[in-house]
């Protein structure tokens, strides 16, 4: 698992919305709230940790972007995010 953690940590990057929008159109973007560590969420998804992921979904700590979020981000194509690809998903956290 530590190799996967290192791989995900190395893959973590910044992205502008205009780079992420095509993934959102494919419904593969998942918003990760600030309380969570993006790499930890990526590890849980990659390792199929259903109980952990379900808990985050139930607590609305990870979710698909809302219509309002998509509308705002589409208005500001240069909005920046931390992003992590965990196939088939793209996990994102907004820069605050």
C-alpha positions in Angstrom: 0.0 0.0 0.0 2.9 2.4 0.7 3.9 2.1 -3.0 0.4 3.1 -4.0 0.4 6.0 -1.5 3.7 7.2 -3.0 2.4 6.9 -6.5 -0.8 8.8 -5.7 1.1 11.5 -3.8 3.4 12.0 -6.9 0.3 12.2 -9.1 -1.4 14.9 -7.1 -1.4 18.1 -9.1 -3.0 21.4 -9.7 -5.6 21.8 -12.5 -7.7 24.6 -13.9 -11.4 23.9 -14.5 -11.1 24.1 -18.2 -8.8 21.0 -18.0 -11.3 19.2 -15.7 -14.5 20.1 -17.5 -14.3 17.3 -20.1 -14.1 14.8 -17.2 -17.2 16.4 -15.6 -19.1 16.0 -18.8 -18.3 12.3 -18.6 -19.6 12.3 -15.0 -16.2 11.2 -13.6 -15.4 14.2 -11.3 -15.7 13.6 -7.6 -15.5 16.6 -5.2 -13.6 15.9 -2.0 -14.3 18.3 0.8 -11.4 20.2 2.5 -11.7 18.1 5.7 -10.4 15.1 3.8 -6.9 14.4 2.5 -7.1 13.9 -1.3 -4.5 11.1 -1.3 -6.3 9.2 1.6 -9.5 9.3 -0.4 -7.7 8.1 -3.5 -6.2 5.2 -1.5 -9.6 4.2 -0.2 -11.1 4.3 -3.7 -8.2 2.4 -5.3 -8.3 -0.2 -2.5 -12.1 -0.6 -2.8 -12.6 0.4 0.8 -16.3 0.4 0.6 -17.1 1.1 4.2 -14.8 4.2 4.3 -16.0 5.5 1.0 -19.7 5.0 1.9 -19.1 6.8 5.2 -17.7 9.8 3.3 -20.6 9.7 0.8 -23.1 9.5 3.7 -21.5 12.5 5.4 -21.4 14.4 2.0 -17.6 14.7 2.3 -17.3 13.2 -1.2 -19.9 13.8 -3.9 -20.5 14.6 -7.5 -20.4 18.3 -8.3 -23.7 20.1 -7.8 -25.4 22.0 -10.7 -24.5 25.2 -8.9 -20.9 24.3 -8.6 -20.7 23.3 -12.3 -22.4 26.6 -13.3 -19.9 28.6 -11.2 -16.9 26.7 -12.4 -18.0 27.0 -16.1 -18.1 30.7 -15.6 -14.6 30.8 -14.3 -12.6 28.4 -16.5 -9.4 29.3 -14.7 -10.7 28.2 -11.3 -7.9 26.1 -9.7 -8.2 22.8 -8.0 -6.0 20.1 -6.5 -6.7 17.0 -8.6 -5.9 13.4 -8.4 -6.8 10.7 -11.0 -7.9 7.4 -9.6 -9.3 5.6 -12.7 -12.1 6.0 -13.7 -12.5 9.1 -11.4 -10.9 12.5 -11.1 -10.9 13.6 -7.5 -10.8 17.4 -7.0 -10.6 19.9 -4.1 -11.3 23.5 -4.7 -8.5 26.0 -3.9 -9.9 28.3 -1.2 
